[in-house]
């Protein structure tokens, strides 16, 4: 698959928190955690499970930062 998104990070699924409609999937990318929210249908279709490899693809037109 070819994508225009350049921010692609390969990692391993380290946690999945399932809800009624959506799941929070945490990906470990070299010790950094990235969490994505996907539908339960997508979770099943992609075959995501703890320990499986996955790629985080980030395509955003803005990024917000905050400090206390």
C-alpha positions in Angstrom: 0.0 0.0 0.0 1.3 3.4 -0.9 0.3 6.5 1.1 1.0 10.2 0.9 1.3 10.4 4.7 5.0 10.7 5.6 4.6 10.3 9.4 4.5 6.5 9.6 5.8 4.7 12.7 6.0 1.0 13.0 5.5 -0.6 16.4 3.8 -3.3 18.4 0.4 -3.2 20.0 1.0 -3.1 23.7 -2.6 -2.6 25.0 -6.2 -2.6 23.9 -9.1 -1.2 25.9 -12.4 -2.3 24.3 -15.6 -0.3 24.6 -19.1 -0.8 23.3 -18.4 0.9 20.0 -14.7 1.9 20.0 -11.4 0.6 21.2 -8.3 2.4 22.4 -5.3 0.8 20.9 -1.8 1.6 22.3 1.2 1.1 20.1 4.7 0.9 21.4 7.1 2.6 19.0 10.7 2.2 20.4 9.5 2.9 23.9 7.1 5.7 23.0 3.4 5.1 23.4 0.9 6.2 20.7 -2.8 5.7 21.3 -5.4 5.5 18.6 -9.2 5.2 18.8 -10.7 2.8 16.3 -14.1 1.2 15.8 -14.6 -2.3 17.2 -15.3 -3.4 13.5 -11.8 -2.0 12.5 -10.2 -3.8 15.5 -11.6 -7.1 14.3 -11.0 -6.5 10.6 -7.4 -5.6 11.1 -6.9 -8.5 13.5 -5.2 -6.3 16.1 -4.2 -8.0 19.3 -1.6 -7.3 22.0 1.8 -8.2 20.6 0.8 -7.8 16.9 2.8 -5.5 14.7 1.1 -2.3 13.4 1.9 1.0 11.8 0.7 4.4 13.2 0.0 6.7 10.3 -0.4 10.3 11.3 -1.9 12.8 8.9 -2.9 16.1 10.5 -3.2 19.7 9.4 -2.3 21.0 12.9 -0.7 20.1 16.1 -1.5 21.7 19.5 1.0 21.9 22.4 0.2 23.0 26.0 2.2 23.6 29.2 1.1 24.2 32.8 
